[in-house]
């Protein structure tokens, strides 16, 4: 409880449905923003309570095709299009960013890097488009390096964004 009360945002991914739902409920009660990237669990009934409590739901194109309609209307849906960028669907409008060209070496962890960049930007006060740009930059930088855990700095993110023109 102490950790949640001190938090600004709780991001859930990969937890068992019961654990994730309990964490989401506690975070919601503490006034903490909750995001979830359900991944392969998106179609599981046991994960519905987690998605229903989320303020932000991250989905890739395949997941969005089957589960976008289950995202609560009050939540922000962030749909990741891989190398083709991403979009935010919120309050009846769509905000898009085309992404960044990168020679993909290993896409393992690129979606997690995207989410981390998006969340960090939103916590820093960025609007949806800037958060998408930041998420896309982080995902591209991760995909351009081998391994799931890569070193991404604000300097490298901003450098990539500056090249956007």
Residue pairs with C-beta under 8 A, 6 or more apart in sequence:
1 26
1 30
4 10
4 23
4 26
4 27
4 30
4 32
5 30
7 27
7 30
7 32
8 32
8 33
8 123
9 32
9 33
9 34
9 35
9 119
9 122
9 123
10 23
10 24
10 27
10 32
10 33
10 34
10 35
11 35
11 36
11 37
11 115
11 119
12 20
12 23
12 24
12 34
12 35
12 36
12 37
12 50
12 54
13 36
13 37
13 38
13 39
13 112
13 115
14 39
15 23
17 41
17 44
17 46
17 47
17 49
17 50
18 46
20 36
20 47
20 50
21 49
21 50
21 53
24 34
24 36
24 49
24 50
24 53
24 54
25 53
27 33
27 34
28 34
28 53
33 55
33 56
34 53
34 54
34 55
34 56
35 54
35 55
35 56
35 57
35 58
35 115
35 119
36 50
36 51
36 54
36 56
36 57
36 58
37 57
37 58
37 59
37 111
37 112
37 115
38 44
38 47
38 50
38 51
38 57
38 59
38 63
38 67
39 63
41 47
42 51
42 59
42 63
42 66
42 67
43 66
43 67
48 70
51 57
51 67
51 70
51 71
51 72
51 75
52 72
54 71
54 72
54 75
55 74
55 75
55 76
56 75
56 76
56 77
56 78
56 119
57 71
57 75
57 76
57 77
57 78
58 78
58 80
58 111
58 114
58 115
58 118
59 67
59 68
59 71
59 77
59 78
59 79
59 80
60 79
60 80
60 81
60 82
60 111
61 79
61 80
61 81
61 82
64 77
64 79
68 77
68 79
68 89
71 77
76 88
76 89
76 90
76 128
77 88
77 89
77 90
78 86
78 87
78 88
78 89
78 115
78 118
78 132
78 135
79 86
79 87
79 88
79 89
80 86
80 111
80 114
80 135
80 139
81 87
81 99
82 99
82 107
82 110
83 99
83 101
83 102
83 104
83 143
84 98
84 99
85 96
85 97
85 98
85 99
85 132
85 136
86 96
86 97
86 99
86 114
86 132
86 135
86 136
87 94
87 95
87 96
87 97
87 132
88 94
88 95
88 96
88 128
88 131
88 132
90 128
95 128
95 129
95 132
96 132
97 129
97 132
97 133
97 136
99 136
99 139
99 140
100 136
100 137
100 140
100 160
100 163
100 164
101 140
102 140
102 141
102 143
102 144
103 144
104 143
104 144
105 143
105 144
105 145
105 146
106 143
106 145
106 146
106 147
106 148
107 142
107 143
108 147
108 148
109 142
109 147
109 148
109 149
109 150
110 139
110 140
110 142
110 143
111 139
112 142
112 148
113 138
113 139
113 141
113 142
113 150
113 152
114 135
114 136
114 138
114 139
114 142
115 135
116 135
116 138
117 131
117 134
117 135
117 136
117 137
117 138
117 139
117 152
117 157
118 131
118 132
118 134
118 135
118 138
120 134
121 130
121 131
121 133
121 134
121 135
122 131
126 134
133 161
133 164
134 157
134 161
137 156
137 157
137 160
137 161
138 152
138 157
140 160
141 150
141 152
141 156
141 157
141 160
142 150
142 152
